[in-house]
């Protein structure tokens, strides 16, 4: 019986040790979040470690995350980092009941890893180690306090007197209360630090700055769309993509909070004259308004990482002409406030297309997740070589001299958007009654334009689809084909597009890496009896 009692007591100690590790880890993370928020930095351990993980993640895993989780991939990563830390804290806390040094070593290791990750970020400075170090210190103190309470909770084993009576285990109640008080205190502190951190971060929110923006009237408004540019077919993607629904693919685990008051743009490098602009100076320049379709290089065949918006911004070409790029400067390296680098061919920006520093999207200032206050938009190039969000720097250099973020990871240096088409309706595996079925979707070939879309059923002859009226060559086109679906059963629908240069997209499928996907999109549907 005595042995069973000891084993039960030890199991109880381990359970309380695990709880101690969990509470100490929560306090450590919350404290670090608070310090980072007060410093106005994005160097909390979770974000720093998550960012370092993103930089070192294999390409196939990144593409899997984008395909599987879409815009939620960052939330999944953050949740994974937190869950991993908390599970390890439970295990280490249980072990640290007998060997307290294990708990201290675990907290120290977490702090060291997080601090190292923080200083490895592109825009790091000495302050970025403070959240991890302060969080680790308080976490270690909390763990020591809790483990001491755990050890004092279990009193020495009761002994039997000569008269046969047992001494009461009077210290058990005192130890239990001591642990409960300590655990409650650490728990309250962990919750409080997280709540205060959120309040501190809210002070950095850009909502007020964005609400104060008064957009200028464009010197060159967007051309009116031709009649028939928008088709009215159920299930077809809308011509304009709502800003809230526009795709977002980037490496920022938290959306950078940059106000118009703090924003500055520096144009430097291989130029005759270095330029610097603040927000008011940028808005004072003549602006253009254009409808442009953007596409992510990670878009799979038939994917939805593509959208159209009306953009307002300052043309890039005149800005660069003022700086005077030297002849060897064939690359523009744009930098985001979070340190991301994107390389864009100088010749593309200077060839007359509507490349711009955009400040508005669909008639409103950019949403923070889409780059507020300023982002780049370059028609005809995939986003990873053109669409820098939260842009604060343009450096003129050469492709020989510098490889931007994605090029270092094996993606192509220069990536014009490939011709593509997609079936929006009918949906895959849908059931359709016999009769006329509208097969419809969108096609794009930015900066060349789409001239033809064709559809076929079950490998039969290609049928020309009706195209929406042509607009700018930087825009997608909607299309529809009426299918006389008279034969019951399963059928395969395929689509292909031809650009304005007469090039038809190839049938052979290629994955997005290293320069964009290609291939015919197809869906399998059923015609009911």
Order of alpha helices (4+ residues) and beta strands (2+ residues): alpha-alpha-alpha-alpha-alpha-alpha-alpha-alpha-beta-beta-alpha-beta-beta-alpha-beta-beta-alpha-beta-beta-beta-beta-alpha-beta-beta-beta-beta-beta-beta-beta-beta-beta
